[in-house]
């Protein structure tokens, strides 16, 4: 079946997270600073503890069904633990989430080959992104910042649909939006379970970009393995 569409993972595929994912502490501090500036009166260590407890409790439940609650949920839950009653739609919660996003974006850079690659591929294939991230707005901001948004026909982010890879639901949402069949689509990504095993179960072909050693990749058997985005056009010809 000829390839009609290419779906990409986002982070560490098209955009790289710098400094060994060291974004968490400064990004959380940015969220805290916003909250303090708007009337939340607690020490950072107390907020951090409440946040971690809220996050871990949330994922203890969400992991069972491969769900991805929006980041607002963990902020709201942390605030409730601290005695501040705000729901997920509160301006205070959304503001803290946006502050976390702004901090995170400081650690993200575009792969140097991504823009030229997408410019080339969009002339031949339908393109989409399927990304695991709890702040979907942040993914969209990054695509706009790097002038990539116009290349994509669909962007599906786990935090927007409450499902994350390797759930078949999130891949199928992207396929449906593109109007293509799974066997006409290639998934490109850097993580074995989310970007190879999951897409294969959904019926797609896969290209694994080897950003770091993953011992399970040979068992997962991607259709093609590449070392750089430069190698992707040739790999797609072989899928």
MIFITOR-80733 format. One record per residue (C-alpha): residue number from 1; chain; x, y, z. Coordinates in pm, 1 decimal. Last residue first. Layout:
N
REC  num  chaine         u         v         w
REC  NUM       A         X         Y         Z
...
END
This chain:
239
REC  num  chaine         u         v         w
REC  239       A     823.6     139.3     387.8
REC  238       A    1139.3     159.3     177.0
REC  237       A    1066.2     499.8      26.0
REC  236       A     990.0     626.4     374.7
REC  235       A    1342.4     536.2     482.8
REC  234       A    1490.8     746.0     200.5
REC  233       A    1286.3    1047.1     307.2
REC  232       A    1378.3     989.5     674.9
REC  231       A    1758.7     990.3     657.8
REC  230       A    1795.9    1364.3     716.7
REC  229       A    1582.5    1318.0    1027.6
REC  228       A    1886.2    1149.2    1180.5
REC  227       A    1994.6     806.6    1305.8
REC  226       A    1736.1     599.8    1121.5
REC  225       A    1565.1     265.7    1183.6
REC  224       A    1313.3     119.1     938.8
REC  223       A    1017.4    -117.3     962.3
REC  222       A    1042.5    -110.1    1340.5
REC  221       A    1101.9    -452.6    1493.9
REC  220       A     974.1    -424.9    1854.6
REC  219       A    1218.2    -696.4    1961.8
REC  218       A    1507.6    -501.7    1810.9
REC  217       A    1391.9    -183.3    1984.2
REC  216       A    1375.8    -336.2    2331.7
REC  215       A    1729.4    -239.9    2435.3
REC  214       A    1679.6     132.2    2385.1
REC  213       A    1999.5     326.5    2315.1
REC  212       A    1949.2     697.4    2251.6
REC  211       A    1818.4     920.7    1971.7
REC  210       A    1754.2     627.4    1741.6
REC  209       A    1477.7     744.2    1511.2
REC  208       A    1238.7     451.8    1467.2
REC  207       A    1037.0     444.1    1145.8
REC  206       A     707.7     259.2    1170.9
REC  205       A     439.4     110.0     951.3
REC  204       A      86.5     151.4    1077.0
REC  203       A    -170.6    -110.9    1174.7
REC  202       A    -279.0      24.5    1514.8
REC  201       A     -71.7    -248.8    1678.0
REC  200       A     225.9    -122.4    1478.1
REC  199       A     157.9     233.5    1597.6
REC  198       A     167.0     118.5    1961.0
REC  197       A     481.1     -95.2    1931.8
REC  196       A     686.8     161.7    1741.7
REC  195       A     626.3     517.1    1863.2
REC  194       A     479.2     476.5    2211.8
REC  193       A     641.2     149.0    2318.3
REC  192       A     980.6     196.4    2151.2
REC  191       A    1034.5     570.7    2187.9
REC  190       A    1206.0     786.7    1922.4
REC  189       A     934.2     855.1    1668.5
REC  188       A     805.6     830.9    1312.7
REC  187       A     470.5     669.1    1227.7
REC  186       A     405.5     568.8     867.4
REC  185       A      55.0     569.8     720.1
REC  184       A    -121.3     396.2     432.3
REC  183       A    -168.6      77.5     637.4
REC  182       A    -343.5     282.6     905.1
REC  181       A    -601.2     417.1     663.3
REC  180       A    -627.3     784.4     578.8
REC  179       A    -885.7    1057.3     636.9
REC  178       A    -637.9    1283.5     815.1
REC  177       A    -870.8    1340.8    1109.8
REC  176       A    -955.9     971.4    1124.5
REC  175       A    -588.6     875.3    1126.7
REC  174       A    -514.4    1124.9    1404.2
REC  173       A    -800.7    1006.8    1622.1
REC  172       A    -698.1     646.8    1551.6
REC  171       A    -350.1     709.5    1689.0
REC  170       A    -492.0     850.8    2012.9
REC  169       A    -741.4     569.0    2060.4
REC  168       A    -485.9     291.1    2007.9
REC  167       A    -335.4     374.9    2346.9
REC  166       A      46.1     367.8    2315.0
REC  165       A      39.7     665.6    2343.6
REC  164       A    -180.1     886.6    2553.8
REC  163       A    -550.8     937.6    2602.9
REC  162       A    -722.4    1230.3    2774.9
REC  161       A    -796.1    1396.5    2437.1
REC  160       A    -634.6    1738.2    2491.1
REC  159       A    -362.8    1618.1    2728.3
REC  158       A    -263.5    1346.5    2480.6
REC  157       A    -189.2    1586.7    2196.6
REC  156       A    -327.6    1535.0    1845.4
REC  155       A    -201.9    1773.9    1577.6
REC  154       A    -356.9    1739.7    1231.4
REC  153       A    -285.9    1865.4     879.0
REC  152       A      64.8    1973.4     971.0
REC  151       A     309.4    2186.6     773.4
REC  150       A     152.6    2516.1     876.3
REC  149       A     239.5    2466.0    1241.5
REC  148       A     615.1    2450.0    1183.4
REC  147       A     715.9    2815.3    1223.8
REC  146       A     936.1    2740.0    1527.1
REC  145       A     731.9    2958.9    1761.0
REC  144       A     405.9    2836.6    1611.1
REC  143       A     496.1    2471.3    1665.2
REC  142       A     615.3    2553.2    2015.9
REC  141       A     292.0    2732.7    2101.0
REC  140       A      86.7    2439.1    1971.9
REC  139       A     279.2    2193.3    2190.2
REC  138       A     232.5    2424.0    2488.7
REC  137       A    -142.2    2444.2    2433.5
REC  136       A    -155.2    2065.2    2460.4
REC  135       A     -24.0    2073.8    2818.0
REC  134       A     -19.7    1713.1    2943.8
REC  133       A     213.7    1592.6    2670.9
REC  132       A     224.2    1270.9    2470.4
REC  131       A     236.6    1368.6    2106.3
REC  130       A      71.5    1259.6    1782.6
REC  129       A     174.1    1498.4    1507.4
REC  128       A      45.7    1500.4    1150.4
REC  127       A     149.6    1516.8     786.8
REC  126       A     -32.5    1435.3     463.8
REC  125       A     230.8    1331.8     215.9
REC  124       A     402.3    1452.7    -103.0
REC  123       A     443.9    1829.7     -84.1
REC  122       A     437.8    1813.0     296.7
REC  121       A     752.1    1597.7     287.0
REC  120       A     987.4    1864.0     151.6
REC  119       A     887.0    2148.8     381.0
REC  118       A     880.5    1898.9     665.6
REC  117       A    1241.9    1798.8     602.9
REC  116       A    1363.7    2157.4     568.3
REC  115       A    1198.4    2250.2     899.2
REC  114       A    1316.5    1943.6    1089.8
REC  113       A    1686.6    1930.9     999.5
REC  112       A    1821.5    2141.6    1287.3
REC  111       A    1599.1    1964.2    1538.4
REC  110       A    1397.7    2240.1    1703.9
REC  109       A    1495.5    2347.1    2053.4
REC  108       A    1313.7    2296.1    2383.5
REC  107       A    1447.3    2391.4    2727.0
REC  106       A    1310.4    2746.0    2736.8
REC  105       A     973.2    2602.6    2634.5
REC  104       A     946.1    2432.4    2973.3
REC  103       A     948.1    2762.9    3159.6
REC  102       A     674.4    2905.4    2939.5
REC  101       A     471.3    2587.1    2984.6
REC  100       A     500.3    2604.2    3363.7
REC   99       A     378.1    2964.5    3347.9
REC   98       A      87.6    2858.1    3127.2
REC   97       A      -8.1    2592.4    3381.2
REC   96       A       6.2    2848.3    3661.0
REC   95       A    -217.8    3081.2    3461.6
REC   94       A    -465.5    2804.6    3388.5
REC   93       A    -493.8    2724.2    3759.4
REC   92       A    -540.8    3089.8    3855.6
REC   91       A    -788.4    3149.6    3573.9
REC   90       A    -996.3    2863.3    3712.8
REC   89       A   -1114.6    2602.6    3461.9
REC   88       A    -951.6    2311.1    3646.1
REC   87       A   -1127.0    2394.2    3972.1
REC   86       A    -995.7    2619.8    4247.7
REC   85       A   -1037.7    2572.3    4622.8
REC   84       A    -717.6    2677.8    4795.3
REC   83       A    -658.6    2470.1    5109.5
REC   82       A    -311.1    2340.7    5026.1
REC   81       A    -439.1    2003.5    4910.6
REC   80       A    -687.8    2193.1    4692.9
REC   79       A    -398.4    2379.8    4535.5
REC   78       A    -225.1    2052.8    4447.5
REC   77       A    -545.5    1913.3    4296.9
REC   76       A    -593.7    2225.6    4085.0
REC   75       A    -234.3    2209.6    3961.1
REC   74       A    -266.5    1837.4    3886.9
REC   73       A    -588.9    1890.2    3694.7
REC   72       A    -459.0    2187.7    3497.1
REC   71       A    -195.1    1958.8    3346.3
REC   70       A    -469.9    1797.6    3139.0
REC   69       A    -545.8    1438.3    3229.5
REC   68       A    -357.7    1185.3    3017.5
REC   67       A    -515.5     838.4    3015.1
REC   66       A    -338.8     511.1    2939.7
REC   65       A    -622.8     321.3    3110.9
REC   64       A    -428.7     188.6    3411.3
REC   63       A    -184.4     478.2    3397.6
REC   62       A    -458.1     730.0    3479.5
REC   61       A    -523.3     602.9    3832.2
REC   60       A    -166.6     599.5    3964.5
REC   59       A    -115.2     896.6    3736.0
REC   58       A    -340.3    1124.0    3938.6
REC   57       A    -201.0    1010.0    4271.4
REC   56       A     152.5    1080.3    4148.6
REC   55       A      64.4    1425.6    4019.4
REC   54       A    -123.3    1527.4    4334.5
REC   53       A     155.8    1404.6    4563.9
REC   52       A     417.2    1578.1    4349.1
REC   51       A     220.1    1902.9    4350.9
REC   50       A     162.0    1896.0    4726.6
REC   49       A     534.4    1839.1    4789.6
REC   48       A     629.6    2118.0    4548.4
REC   47       A     383.5    2356.4    4713.9
REC   46       A     526.9    2288.4    5057.7
REC   45       A     885.1    2326.1    4933.7
REC   44       A     793.8    2653.4    4761.9
REC   43       A     659.8    2805.3    5082.6
REC   42       A     289.2    2888.0    5089.2
REC   41       A      80.1    3203.1    5041.3
REC   40       A    -114.5    3176.7    4717.1
REC   39       A    -223.4    3534.8    4639.8
REC   38       A    -162.7    3598.4    4272.7
REC   37       A     211.3    3662.1    4275.9
REC   36       A     244.9    3344.2    4479.9
REC   35       A      63.0    3145.5    4211.0
REC   34       A     276.1    3288.6    3932.2
REC   33       A     595.5    3216.7    4125.9
REC   32       A     479.1    2858.9    4181.8
REC   31       A     422.6    2799.0    3810.2
REC   30       A     769.2    2939.0    3733.9
REC   29       A     917.5    2716.2    4008.3
REC   28       A     754.6    2418.2    3841.5
REC   27       A     928.0    2511.1    3517.4
REC   26       A    1262.9    2557.5    3693.0
REC   25       A    1232.4    2215.6    3861.2
REC   24       A    1102.6    2018.1    3561.8
REC   23       A    1316.1    2145.1    3274.8
REC   22       A    1618.9    1923.6    3337.0
REC   21       A    1508.1    1685.8    3061.5
REC   20       A    1865.9    1572.6    2996.8
REC   19       A    1990.6    1925.6    2930.3
REC   18       A    1778.0    1999.5    2625.5
REC   17       A    1443.2    1867.9    2508.0
REC   16       A    1472.5    1820.4    2133.0
REC   15       A    1205.1    1903.9    1881.2
REC   14       A    1109.5    1694.5    1579.3
REC   13       A    1186.3    1356.2    1737.7
REC   12       A    1302.3    1421.1    2093.8
REC   11       A     956.6    1562.5    2162.8
REC   10       A     697.1    1560.0    1885.9
REC    9       A     611.3    1210.6    1760.6
REC    8       A     540.6    1227.5    1393.2
REC    7       A     267.2    1092.8    1167.7
REC    6       A     335.7    1046.7     796.8
REC    5       A      56.2    1007.7     543.7
REC    4       A     -10.9     866.6     197.0
REC    3       A     231.4     572.8     187.9
REC    2       A     152.2     337.4    -100.5
REC    1       A       0.0       0.0       0.0
END
